[in-house]
Amino acid sequence: MFENVGFGELLIIMVVILILFGGKKIPEVAQSFGKGIREFKKGLNGVQDELKKTIDEVKDEEKK
């Protein structure tokens, strides 16, 4: 998806972000983004754990 993004494009994106949010707001936005990603990963891991648990239960019932 981002294979063709070079340094120039990244620089333009950073300048636009700086203009939109300002220097003081960027750390807050980055922190919120990080928390969102962390919560998403926790939810994803929870779903994976539930799937593994269900698969193990089904396998146990098949053995009986």
N, CA, C and O atoms as CSV, one atom per row, in Angstrom:
chain,resi,resn,atom,element,x,y,z
A,1,MET,N,N,0.819,-1.189,0.000
A,1,MET,CA,C,0.000,0.000,0.000
A,1,MET,C,C,0.868,1.260,0.000
A,1,MET,O,O,0.577,2.210,-0.728
A,2,PHE,N,N,1.919,1.275,0.802
A,2,PHE,CA,C,2.754,2.467,0.904
A,2,PHE,C,C,4.121,2.266,0.262
A,2,PHE,O,O,5.082,2.928,0.655
A,3,GLU,N,N,4.232,1.368,-0.718
A,3,GLU,CA,C,5.529,1.096,-1.321
A,3,GLU,C,C,6.097,2.300,-2.060
A,3,GLU,O,O,7.313,2.486,-2.106
A,4,ASN,N,N,5.225,3.115,-2.635
A,4,ASN,CA,C,5.668,4.215,-3.481
A,4,ASN,C,C,5.752,5.550,-2.742
A,4,ASN,O,O,5.881,6.595,-3.379
A,5,VAL,N,N,5.681,5.532,-1.427
A,5,VAL,CA,C,5.767,6.764,-0.653
A,5,VAL,C,C,7.234,7.024,-0.355
A,5,VAL,O,O,7.890,6.249,0.342
A,6,GLY,N,N,7.733,8.121,-0.890
A,6,GLY,CA,C,9.131,8.471,-0.688
A,6,GLY,C,C,9.299,9.537,0.377
A,6,GLY,O,O,8.349,9.912,1.063
A,7,PHE,N,N,10.523,10.015,0.499
A,7,PHE,CA,C,10.834,11.021,1.514
A,7,PHE,C,C,10.073,12.317,1.264
A,7,PHE,O,O,9.577,12.939,2.204
A,8,GLY,N,N,9.980,12.720,0.015
A,8,GLY,CA,C,9.272,13.965,-0.317
A,8,GLY,C,C,7.811,13.921,0.085
A,8,GLY,O,O,7.282,14.889,0.633
A,9,GLU,N,N,7.160,12.805,-0.184
A,9,GLU,CA,C,5.757,12.661,0.179
A,9,GLU,C,C,5.574,12.658,1.693
A,9,GLU,O,O,4.643,13.269,2.217
A,10,LEU,N,N,6.475,11.962,2.390
A,10,LEU,CA,C,6.402,11.943,3.855
A,10,LEU,C,C,6.605,13.337,4.439
A,10,LEU,O,O,5.946,13.714,5.408
A,11,LEU,N,N,7.509,14.090,3.853
A,11,LEU,CA,C,7.760,15.456,4.318
A,11,LEU,C,C,6.522,16.325,4.133
A,11,LEU,O,O,6.173,17.105,5.019
A,12,ILE,N,N,5.863,16.196,2.995
A,12,ILE,CA,C,4.642,16.970,2.739
A,12,ILE,C,C,3.553,16.587,3.731
A,12,ILE,O,O,2.854,17.455,4.253
A,13,ILE,N,N,3.405,15.294,3.992
A,13,ILE,CA,C,2.404,14.828,4.953
A,13,ILE,C,C,2.689,15.397,6.336
A,13,ILE,O,O,1.771,15.847,7.022
A,14,MET,N,N,3.945,15.380,6.749
A,14,MET,CA,C,4.323,15.917,8.064
A,14,MET,C,C,4.030,17.410,8.169
A,14,MET,O,O,3.558,17.876,9.206
A,15,VAL,N,N,4.304,18.160,7.109
A,15,VAL,CA,C,4.039,19.605,7.122
A,15,VAL,C,C,2.542,19.857,7.230
A,15,VAL,O,O,2.114,20.736,7.979
A,16,VAL,N,N,1.745,19.099,6.492
A,16,VAL,CA,C,0.288,19.267,6.553
A,16,VAL,C,C,-0.219,18.954,7.961
A,16,VAL,O,O,-1.057,19.683,8.492
A,17,ILE,N,N,0.279,17.883,8.566
A,17,ILE,CA,C,-0.122,17.532,9.927
A,17,ILE,C,C,0.273,18.639,10.895
A,17,ILE,O,O,-0.503,18.996,11.780
A,18,LEU,N,N,1.462,19.176,10.733
A,18,LEU,CA,C,1.928,20.263,11.600
A,18,LEU,C,C,1.038,21.486,11.452
A,18,LEU,O,O,0.725,22.146,12.443
A,19,ILE,N,N,0.634,21.791,10.243
A,19,ILE,CA,C,-0.237,22.949,10.013
A,19,ILE,C,C,-1.623,22.707,10.616
A,19,ILE,O,O,-2.193,23.602,11.241
A,20,LEU,N,N,-2.161,21.508,10.431
A,20,LEU,CA,C,-3.507,21.218,10.917
A,20,LEU,C,C,-3.593,21.172,12.438
A,20,LEU,O,O,-4.523,21.731,13.020
A,21,PHE,N,N,-2.649,20.523,13.081
A,21,PHE,CA,C,-2.745,20.297,14.515
A,21,PHE,C,C,-1.882,21.237,15.350
A,21,PHE,O,O,-2.173,21.434,16.530
A,22,GLY,N,N,-0.855,21.810,14.792
A,22,GLY,CA,C,0.034,22.659,15.568
A,22,GLY,C,C,1.041,21.839,16.352
A,22,GLY,O,O,0.847,20.644,16.572
A,23,GLY,N,N,2.102,22.478,16.766
A,23,GLY,CA,C,3.197,21.789,17.449
A,23,GLY,C,C,2.827,21.217,18.798
A,23,GLY,O,O,3.342,20.167,19.183
A,24,LYS,N,N,1.940,21.887,19.532
A,24,LYS,CA,C,1.591,21.423,20.872
A,24,LYS,C,C,0.602,20.268,20.842
A,24,LYS,O,O,0.564,19.466,21.775
A,25,LYS,N,N,-0.185,20.173,19.804
A,25,LYS,CA,C,-1.240,19.166,19.740
A,25,LYS,C,C,-0.747,17.818,19.205
A,25,LYS,O,O,-1.376,16.791,19.456
A,26,ILE,N,N,0.364,17.811,18.474
A,26,ILE,CA,C,0.867,16.585,17.845
A,26,ILE,C,C,1.168,15.482,18.867
A,26,ILE,O,O,0.775,14.340,18.630
A,27,PRO,N,N,1.845,15.761,19.995
A,27,PRO,CA,C,2.081,14.680,20.961
A,27,PRO,C,C,0.788,14.074,21.513
A,27,PRO,O,O,0.712,12.867,21.744
A,28,GLU,N,N,-0.232,14.923,21.723
A,28,GLU,CA,C,-1.507,14.415,22.216
A,28,GLU,C,C,-2.171,13.508,21.182
A,28,GLU,O,O,-2.717,12.460,21.525
A,29,VAL,N,N,-2.121,13.915,19.925
A,29,VAL,CA,C,-2.708,13.116,18.853
A,29,VAL,C,C,-1.958,11.789,18.731
A,29,VAL,O,O,-2.584,10.740,18.582
A,30,ALA,N,N,-0.643,11.824,18.793
A,30,ALA,CA,C,0.159,10.603,18.692
A,30,ALA,C,C,-0.123,9.669,19.869
A,30,ALA,O,O,-0.199,8.453,19.693
A,31,GLN,N,N,-0.275,10.229,21.053
A,31,GLN,CA,C,-0.569,9.419,22.232
A,31,GLN,C,C,-1.941,8.758,22.102
A,31,GLN,O,O,-2.094,7.579,22.421
A,32,SER,N,N,-2.916,9.498,21.646
A,32,SER,CA,C,-4.257,8.942,21.444
A,32,SER,C,C,-4.234,7.848,20.385
A,32,SER,O,O,-4.900,6.823,20.535
A,33,PHE,N,N,-3.480,8.057,19.330
A,33,PHE,CA,C,-3.353,7.062,18.275
A,33,PHE,C,C,-2.713,5.788,18.817
A,33,PHE,O,O,-3.155,4.684,18.500
A,34,GLY,N,N,-1.685,5.940,19.624
A,34,GLY,CA,C,-1.021,4.787,20.233
A,34,GLY,C,C,-1.950,4.017,21.156
A,34,GLY,O,O,-1.949,2.786,21.152
A,35,LYS,N,N,-2.744,4.733,21.948
A,35,LYS,CA,C,-3.697,4.071,22.845
A,35,LYS,C,C,-4.746,3.311,22.033
A,35,LYS,O,O,-5.139,2.202,22.395
A,36,GLY,N,N,-5.186,3.907,20.953
A,36,GLY,CA,C,-6.172,3.242,20.103
A,36,GLY,C,C,-5.633,1.953,19.516
A,36,GLY,O,O,-6.331,0.940,19.486
A,37,ILE,N,N,-4.399,1.987,19.051
A,37,ILE,CA,C,-3.771,0.783,18.488
A,37,ILE,C,C,-3.611,-0.279,19.573
A,37,ILE,O,O,-3.849,-1.461,19.325
A,38,ARG,N,N,-3.213,0.133,20.763
A,38,ARG,CA,C,-3.044,-0.800,21.876
A,38,ARG,C,C,-4.371,-1.482,22.228
A,38,ARG,O,O,-4.408,-2.694,22.441
A,39,GLU,N,N,-5.449,-0.711,22.287
A,39,GLU,CA,C,-6.759,-1.273,22.600
A,39,GLU,C,C,-7.226,-2.222,21.493
A,39,GLU,O,O,-7.828,-3.258,21.770
A,40,PHE,N,N,-6.947,-1.865,20.253
A,40,PHE,CA,C,-7.310,-2.731,19.126
A,40,PHE,C,C,-6.585,-4.068,19.224
A,40,PHE,O,O,-7.187,-5.119,19.005
A,41,LYS,N,N,-5.298,-4.033,19.551
A,41,LYS,CA,C,-4.527,-5.268,19.691
A,41,LYS,C,C,-5.050,-6.118,20.844
A,41,LYS,O,O,-5.117,-7.342,20.731
A,42,LYS,N,N,-5.424,-5.473,21.962
A,42,LYS,CA,C,-5.996,-6.216,23.090
A,42,LYS,C,C,-7.280,-6.915,22.669
A,42,LYS,O,O,-7.492,-8.081,23.003
A,43,GLY,N,N,-8.129,-6.213,21.944
A,43,GLY,CA,C,-9.377,-6.803,21.474
A,43,GLY,C,C,-9.124,-7.947,20.516
A,43,GLY,O,O,-9.794,-8.978,20.580
A,44,LEU,N,N,-8.166,-7.771,19.633
A,44,LEU,CA,C,-7.826,-8.816,18.672
A,44,LEU,C,C,-7.294,-10.052,19.382
A,44,LEU,O,O,-7.653,-11.175,19.030
A,45,ASN,N,N,-6.449,-9.851,20.370
A,45,ASN,CA,C,-5.929,-10.981,21.141
A,45,ASN,C,C,-7.044,-11.681,21.906
A,45,ASN,O,O,-7.029,-12.905,22.043
A,46,GLY,N,N,-8.010,-10.918,22.405
A,46,GLY,CA,C,-9.142,-11.515,23.105
A,46,GLY,C,C,-9.958,-12.407,22.190
A,46,GLY,O,O,-10.391,-13.489,22.588
A,47,VAL,N,N,-10.168,-11.952,20.963
A,47,VAL,CA,C,-10.911,-12.749,19.992
A,47,VAL,C,C,-10.138,-14.016,19.650
A,47,VAL,O,O,-10.730,-15.091,19.555
A,48,GLN,N,N,-8.839,-13.906,19.465
A,48,GLN,CA,C,-8.016,-15.075,19.164
A,48,GLN,C,C,-8.058,-16.082,20.308
A,48,GLN,O,O,-8.154,-17.287,20.079
A,49,ASP,N,N,-7.986,-15.582,21.540
A,49,ASP,CA,C,-8.042,-16.473,22.699
A,49,ASP,C,C,-9.381,-17.203,22.760
A,49,ASP,O,O,-9.419,-18.398,23.050
A,50,GLU,N,N,-10.469,-16.502,22.490
A,50,GLU,CA,C,-11.790,-17.132,22.500
A,50,GLU,C,C,-11.903,-18.197,21.414
A,50,GLU,O,O,-12.476,-19.263,21.643
A,51,LEU,N,N,-11.356,-17.911,20.233
A,51,LEU,CA,C,-11.387,-18.889,19.145
A,51,LEU,C,C,-10.592,-20.137,19.514
A,51,LEU,O,O,-11.053,-21.256,19.290
A,52,LYS,N,N,-9.402,-19.950,20.078
A,52,LYS,CA,C,-8.586,-21.093,20.491
A,52,LYS,C,C,-9.313,-21.919,21.547
A,52,LYS,O,O,-9.300,-23.149,21.505
A,53,LYS,N,N,-9.941,-21.233,22.489
A,53,LYS,CA,C,-10.672,-21.911,23.560
A,53,LYS,C,C,-11.820,-22.731,22.981
A,53,LYS,O,O,-12.035,-23.876,23.381
A,54,THR,N,N,-12.553,-22.148,22.045
A,54,THR,CA,C,-13.673,-22.853,21.421
A,54,THR,C,C,-13.193,-24.049,20.612
A,54,THR,O,O,-13.803,-25.117,20.661
A,55,ILE,N,N,-12.117,-23.879,19.877
A,55,ILE,CA,C,-11.557,-24.984,19.086
A,55,ILE,C,C,-11.108,-26.114,20.001
A,55,ILE,O,O,-11.348,-27.285,19.706
A,56,ASP,N,N,-10.459,-25.774,21.108
A,56,ASP,CA,C,-10.024,-26.801,22.060
A,56,ASP,C,C,-11.214,-27.544,22.654
A,56,ASP,O,O,-11.158,-28.760,22.832
A,57,GLU,N,N,-12.297,-26.818,22.963
A,57,GLU,CA,C,-13.489,-27.457,23.516
A,57,GLU,C,C,-14.113,-28.409,22.500
A,57,GLU,O,O,-14.552,-29.501,22.858
A,58,VAL,N,N,-14.152,-27.997,21.237
A,58,VAL,CA,C,-14.720,-28.844,20.190
A,58,VAL,C,C,-13.871,-30.099,20.015
A,58,VAL,O,O,-14.408,-31.196,19.865
A,59,LYS,N,N,-12.567,-29.943,20.031
A,59,LYS,CA,C,-11.676,-31.103,19.910
A,59,LYS,C,C,-11.860,-32.062,21.069
A,59,LYS,O,O,-11.858,-33.278,20.876
A,60,ASP,N,N,-12.022,-31.521,22.286
A,60,ASP,CA,C,-12.235,-32.365,23.466
A,60,ASP,C,C,-13.547,-33.151,23.336
A,60,ASP,O,O,-13.608,-34.326,23.698
A,61,GLU,N,N,-14.578,-32.506,22.827
A,61,GLU,CA,C,-15.876,-33.179,22.666
A,61,GLU,C,C,-15.788,-34.257,21.589
A,61,GLU,O,O,-16.444,-35.293,21.700
A,62,GLU,N,N,-14.990,-34.028,20.551
A,62,GLU,CA,C,-14.842,-35.022,19.494
A,62,GLU,C,C,-14.116,-36.261,19.995
A,62,GLU,O,O,-14.384,-37.365,19.522
A,63,LYS,N,N,-13.205,-36.097,20.940
A,63,LYS,CA,C,-12.468,-37.229,21.485
A,63,LYS,C,C,-13.353,-38.161,22.304
A,63,LYS,O,O,-13.063,-39.351,22.428
A,64,LYS,N,N,-14.426,-37.621,22.858
A,64,LYS,CA,C,-15.314,-38.402,23.731
A,64,LYS,C,C,-16.151,-39.323,22.959
A,64,LYS,O,O,-16.956,-40.056,23.534
